[in-house]
Amino acid sequence: MSPQDYRLTLHGMSGSGNCYKPALLMRQLGLPYQWVEVDILKGGSRTPDFLARNPNGKVPLLEITDGGDSRALAESNAMLCYLAEGTLYLPEDRWPRAQAMQWLFFEQYSHEPYVATVRFWVKYMNKRQEWQDKIAEATKKGYAALGVMEQQLSRTPFLAGPRYTIADIALYAYTHVAHEGDYSLERFPAVRDWLARVEDQPGFVPMPEATASA
């Protein structure tokens, strides 16, 4: 059965790029879902009820319900793969699919740990001054990741080639708010143009502002 046959509930925190990824894809696919706000800054993902659903204690968490049977899927990029299966957002052919997957791994290992993490330290934890040395070191690696994206997007309109895929959703999520971690995209014109192309895609909706309180 496809996701269209299930009831989908997304537990997430507004303002989180990882939570925005599956939410954006579901909107673009026309899949109805329920959003459950989880304030991770107040321990919302560490309650016994939440940990019973996801022992890793993190958002997003996608609950997939078919009648009385409910399953839970963690990890935002796993959700993208699950939701996009059989659609244009995840190529069917082996090579373009591998290209899309390559960028999903890049996002998790080379981009998110630096671009998203620095944003969290600056925007949510207010550690700009206190952790300036640690932030400076992480920022170098974030700029390196943006440089890799710039090279690719100078050659192709989207990360995995000519078509918009879940690779673009995964990397758009935190790239478009990189400035909230004091990153500048001034020297990345191809990345800036790509952000605009993503925002022109059918069904695109912006990431909602954070509603959780620090």
Secondary structure, DSSP 8 states (H G I E B T S, - for coil): --GGGSEEEEEE-TT-HHHHHHHHHHHHHT--EEEEE--GGGTTTSSHHHHHH-TT--S-EEEEEETTEEEEEESHHHHHHHHHTTSTTS-SSHHHHHHHHHHHHHIIIIIIIIIIHHHIIIIIS--TTTTHHHHHHHHHHHHHHHHHHHHHHTTSSBTTBSS--HHHHHHHHHHTTGGGGT---TT-HHHHHHHHHHHTSTT--------S--
